[in-house]
Amino acid sequence: MERKTIRGIKTALSKGAIPDEFRAADVDTALGITYASTFLPKHRLGNPGNNTELFIQISKGLYKLKA
């Protein structure tokens, strides 16, 4: 699921379906999912679970893709 979700986010970003700095609701809407609010923080830079770091948290609830 992780790979499919990150691919979907990258595709949505490249097509302009979500902004460069996005919220979980943006991702949920663009991908037709309901779990971005847990997926994004779980995979943010410095996450406490030592999960794959895919996103940078800019502010509360706002993320961007890690370069």
Secondary structure, 3 states (H helix, E strand, C coil): CHHHHHHHHHHHHHHCCCCCEECHHHHHHHHCCCCHHHHHHHCECCCCCCCCCCEEEEECCEEEECC
